Amino acid sequence: MQRPQFLSRATTHPLPWYLDVRRLGIASVEMFGTVGALFIYFFVRGGRPDDIESSLTRGLQIIDLEQRLGIFTELQWQKAFLPYDLLMDIANQVYAWGHYPVLAAIGTWLAIKNPSRFRFIRNVMLLSGVVGIAAYWLLPTAPPRLIHLSGIDFGFVDTVHGSADVVYLQPAPFVNDFAALPSFHFGWIALASAAIWVNTTNPFLRAFAVAMSVVMWWAIVVTGNHFFIDMVLGGLVVAVSWVAVAYLDRIGVSARLTDLLFAGLRRMRHWVVARLRPRLPDRLRLRRRLPARLRSRLPDALA
């Protein structure tokens, strides 16, 4: 039986992404590391003890500021859409499922398409996350849906967390109801939109990128989960982080940090393999059975 062409001889044409073992291996390592970093982010964010009084005070201060600026219209937005059950169902599902699953899908696409550009976007997300952690611990802020706890009920309705029809999975250790400022529910979707825009020239994908942020902005407002200022600051933190990471890349800091990360992964891999290999039967040591050309395509971190 004749072997597939891509295994039998070298070719000057790049392999399709789904056959490029090295590319898929690198993408897997990048995604695995990113998920680990985000796990730490959510755990630290969720570990902030509730400070209800100061959080509500800060939420009321945001309302006062928006009133002074003439932009406190979130309540009118929500009241305009509440009578339409179908639109509110869409808004609830967009808020619940249009964030982390969408980020994961776009991150996977970019990690396979261009790992170096994925690292840039990932670093922007992580740097903004560090800023967010500092804000959540130092400046806890109540979202519109919880402002009524202050004793002043503006009329906001919690349509996501207060609805039995919405499945919004948040493990208890990750929950922080007063991590509203800045809003990365909007900021990170805006980052994903920017990632699509700068990594493709396809007009349909770019239109989708813009629509994605616009729809998320609408869903966040009409579900009562953030004030306008929360979202503006979320986008601003992401934009500043983008500029900062670009500068760090230019002076070589990001490359050195990436080298340190992969060196740590290699050491971890050798440590794990050294302890597991003696316990694995030969039939499970699949890597030994891979053709040499496929083994050579594995990234160093997996080699």
Phi, psi and omega in degrees: 000130183287136179286150176305146186301322185288348176260343188263338179203159180289152179220148180276351181270136179295147178289150170302149186302326184283353175249354182273094185297322181296315180297316180294324178294315178298316180299321180296316179297316180298315181293320180298315178296322180293317179299320178298317179295320179291327175301315178296318179302309183293325180293317179292320178298315181288342181280355179290119178298141180297130173239080191297317185298308182290329178295316178293321178299317180291323176298318177294326177295324177295318177300315180299317179296316180294325177296320178295326180276350180076025182242010181280080182236009181302321181295320178295321177300312183295315181297330181291330184257342183304324180292346185256098186300318182298315180295322179290325175299318178297314180299317180298316181290325176297316179296318185283320188242357181265013182250274185297317177299322179292317177300319180295318181294315180291322177297318179296315178302314184287325179297324178282319183293313183202094184303325182293322178287327174300317180301321180298309180297319179299318180294324175298316180298315183291320178296317177296325178297323177297317177298319180298317179301315179299318180293319183293327179278322184271329185228061178300139187222135179280141174280169180305322185295344181248002183299332181298341179294344179282350184097353177248110183260107180280344179109007178293142180245132176275098186270346180264296184289337181264010183248134177282349182270356183247124175263108182238098188281115174220105177303144186308317181296343183263353187279130171217099185291347184247025176260062186263342187232114000279164180268108174271351172299325173267315187301319182283332172291322175298322176297317178297321177298317178295322180297318177295315185300315185276353182246010174208154174249004180294120184296329180289319178294322178293321176296320177298320180299315179295314181299324182301314180289322180296314181294321179294319176304312180299314183296320180297318183291310188285345175268359175074031186259342178207153170277163177304317183296324176304314184287321178299316179292326175299314177295323180293317179299318179295318181296316179294321178296323178300312180296320181295316180294322177299320178293317178298324176296319184294327181265005172087004182292318182298320180296319180294321178295321178295319177300318179295321180297313182290328175297319177295320178296320179296317179296320178296319180297314180297322180296316181292314182297319181300330181268334182266330186303316180297339183269350183270130173293155184303328183292343179265352180276075190294329185297326179295336184267355177289144173301151184303323182294325178286321178300324182290344181271352178290142177294157182303325182295340180251355186288000000 
